């Protein structure tokens, strides 16, 4: 598990999440500050994070 810090696309607060390098799909996690759902996408290569995105979900 890798801890990654980023800005929430809703409340703009800096939050952190543990990212699992074995997860290869986009998934949803709630912001720990505002509780809105964030669509997360992370790509790992040899256990290192090479790309990351955190997007708001259109409702």
N, C-alpha and C positions, 0 to 999 in steps of 0.2 A: 504494500500500500504506500502511495506517495501523497504527502500533504501538499495541496496546491492552493495558493491564495489568489483571489480574483474579486472583481467588483460585481455586486448583484445588479442585474439589468433593470430591476424595479426600484430599489431603495438607494442604490449607489454606495452602500456600505461595503467595506472590504470584509469578505468572509473567507473561510477556508473549508475545504472538503478533502476527505481521503479518497484518492482515485486508485482504482484497482487496475493494474496493467493487463489483467486477463480479460477485462470487459472490453469487447470490441464493437459494441453497439452504442447508439445514442440512448441516453436514459434521462429520467426526470428525478430531480431532487428538490426539496423545498428549501428556500433561503432560511437560515437559522435566525435571521433578524426579523424579516417581514412575512415569512411563511408562504410567499408566492412560489409557484412551481417554476423551476429553471430547467431548460433543456440543455444537457451537458453532452459534449462530445470531446473525447480525448484520444489521441493517437500516441502509442508508445512504440519505440524501437529499441530492442535490447534492454528493456526495463526503464528506459529514459523517455520522459515526456517530450514529444517533438511538436505537437500541436494541441491546442485547447480552444474550445469556444463555450460560452455560457450565454444563452439567448432566452429572451422572454417568450412565453407561449401566448399566442393570440387567442383571445377568448371571445 
